[in-house]
């Protein structure tokens, strides 16, 4: 999950969250569709967005668990 976010082991939660937010904004379905991309590209971006969200959820739980 860390590589998906561009994070590394030992990064603090705020660091990981900052990287997550940057990626989430880049791949957010509404932002991608606003750029007028093809439906196929929009679908791929949405899938990437879901992977980014899942990765962050996993990393967040791991960091909070200690």
N, C-alpha and C positions, 0 to 999 in steps of 0.2 A: 504493500500500500504506500509506503514511503516514496518509492521511485515514481509512482503515478503523480504524486504531489510535488515532486522535485525537492523533497526533503530528505534529510539523513537522520540516522539514529543519533540521539542526543539533542536534536533541535527542541526548543521549548514549545509549549502549546501556542503561545502567541506567534512564534515564527512559522509554525506549520499552518496556523489559521490564516496568516497573511498570504502564504503561498496558495492555499486553498481558495481564498477569495479572488485572487488574481486569475487563477484558472477557471473558477466558476463564472466569473464575469465574461471571460473570453468564449466559453462554450455554452453559455446560457441560451436555451432555445429561443427565447424572445429576442435576444440581441442578434443571434445568428440570422433569424428570419428577417429582422429589420434591415439586414444588409442585402436582402434580395437574392439569396443563394438558391441553388436548385434544391428540390425536395429531398434528393438523395443526400446531399451534403448536410442539409438541416437534420436529417435523421441520424447521420453519423455523428454530428455534433451533439445531438441530444443523448446518444449512447455514451459518448465520452463524458458528458456532463454527469450522467448517472454513475459512471465509474469513479469520477472524481468525488462525488458526494459519498459514495460507499467507502472509498479509501479514507476520506477524512473521518467518517464515523468510526471506522476501525482504529485509526491512529489516535483519535481523541479518547476513545475508551481505554486504549492501551496506556496512554500517557497518564490519564486520570487514575488508572488502577495502580500505577506506580511501577 
